[in-house]
Amino acid sequence: MLLALLGALLVGLSLGLLGSGGSILTVPVLIYLVGQPEKEAIAESLGIVGLIALSGSVLNAVQKKVDWRSVALFALPGMVGTAVGATLSGFVSGLVQLTVFAVTMLAAAVLMFRGRPEAEGERSPPWGLVAFQGLLIGVLTGFVGVGGGFILVPALVLLVGLPIHVAIGTSLTIIVLNSASGFVRYLGVLAEAGLSVDVQLVGVFGAVGVVGSVIGNRIGARVPRQQLRKGFAVFLVVMAAYILWRSVPGLA
C-alpha cells in the first residue's frame, strides 16, 4: 500500500508541476499497485483526479487564472460526452478499455514531448469546433478515465489564445466538471454490473494527491518544466508498452 500511496503522491505532483498527466498515472497505480479490477479502477480514477484537480482549480480561480467562458464552452459538451463515454464502457471489457487507455498514453507522450505551444493573445475562436472538441474529450474521459489535461491545455492555447498559466487553471476546472459527470455515471454503470467503487480508497488517494499537487505547485517555479515533460513522456511510452503487453494477449 505504501507504493500505491507514493503513486498517488506522484499523480498530484504531475498535476501540480505540469497541469496534466495525473489521470494517466492513476489508472495504472490502481490496477498494478492496489490490485483493483479495470472497470473499478477507471471509475475511481475519475473521482481521485477530480478531487485533486478541484484543489488546483479553486487556487487558480482565486488568482483569477480561470477563463470561465472557455470552461462553459468545453465543459458543458464535455460533461455530456463523459456521460456517453461512461455508458459506452458498459458494453466492452476492461481489457478493451485498457488498450484504448494505452493508446491514449502514447498520444499524451507525443504532445508532452513536443512541449507547450505559445499563445499569440486571445482571439475569436471557432466556438463550434471548441464545443465539439470538448465533447470528444468528454467521451474519452468517460471511456478510459483520463482527465484530458494533455489535450485541453494545448487546445485552450491554440484555439482560444489563452496564456499558459490561464490555460492550466481553466483546464483543471474543466477536468473537475468532466470527472464529476463521469464518476456519477460510472456509479450507475458499475451497479448494473454488480460492481461498486471503493469510496474510502478514492478519498485517501485524493487527499494524498492534493498534498502532491500543492508540493508540485511550489517547486514548479524552480524546475525546468520542459525537461520534466520530456522525461514524463518517455515514462508514459514505457508504461503504455507495459499495459499493451499485459492487455493485448487477453483480447485474442
Rosetta blueprint (number, residue, H / E / L):
1 M L
2 L H
3 L H
4 A H
5 L H
6 L H
7 G H
8 A H
9 L H
10 L H
11 V H
12 G H
13 L H
14 S H
15 L H
16 G H
17 L H
18 L H
19 G L
20 S L
21 G L
22 G H
23 S H
24 I H
25 L H
26 T H
27 V H
28 P H
29 V H
30 L H
31 I H
32 Y H
33 L H
34 V H
35 G L
36 Q L
37 P L
38 E H
39 K H
40 E H
41 A H
42 I H
43 A H
44 E H
45 S H
46 L H
47 G H
48 I H
49 V H
50 G H
51 L H
52 I H
53 A H
54 L H
55 S H
56 G H
57 S H
58 V H
59 L H
60 N H
61 A H
62 V H
63 Q L
64 K L
65 K L
66 V L
67 D L
68 W H
69 R H
70 S H
71 V H
72 A H
73 L H
74 F H
75 A H
76 L H
77 P H
78 G H
79 M H
80 V H
81 G H
82 T H
83 A H
84 V H
85 G H
86 A H
87 T H
88 L H
89 S H
90 G L
91 F L
92 V L
93 S L
94 G H
95 L H
96 V H
97 Q H
98 L H
99 T H
100 V H
101 F H
102 A H
103 V H
104 T H
105 M H
106 L H
107 A H
108 A H
109 A H
110 V H
111 L H
112 M H
113 F H
114 R H
115 G L
116 R L
117 P L
118 E L
119 A L
120 E L
121 G L
122 E L
123 R L
124 S L
125 P L
126 P L
127 W H
128 G H
129 L H
130 V H
131 A H
132 F H
133 Q H
134 G H
135 L H
136 L H
137 I H
138 G H
139 V H
140 L H
141 T H
142 G H
143 F H
144 V H
145 G L
146 V L
147 G L
148 G L
149 G H
150 F H
151 I H
152 L H
153 V H
154 P H
155 A H
156 L H
157 V H
158 L H
159 L H
160 V H
161 G L
162 L L
163 P L
164 I H
165 H H
166 V H
167 A H
168 I H
169 G H
170 T H
171 S H
172 L H
173 T H
174 I H
175 I H
176 V H
177 L H
178 N H
179 S H
180 A H
181 S H
182 G H
183 F H
184 V H
185 R H
186 Y H
187 L H
188 G H
189 V H
190 L H
191 A H
192 E H
193 A L
194 G L
195 L L
196 S L
197 V L
198 D L
199 V H
200 Q H
201 L H
202 V H
203 G H
204 V H
205 F H
206 G H
207 A H
208 V H
209 G H
210 V H
211 V H
212 G H
213 S H
214 V H
215 I H
216 G H
217 N H
218 R H
219 I H
220 G H
221 A H
222 R H
223 V L
224 P L
225 R H
226 Q H
227 Q H
228 L H
229 R H
230 K H
231 G H
232 F H
233 A H
234 V H
235 F H
236 L H
237 V H
238 V H
239 M H
240 A H
241 A H
242 Y H
243 I H
244 L H
245 W H
246 R H
247 S H
248 V H
249 P H
250 G H
251 L H
252 A L
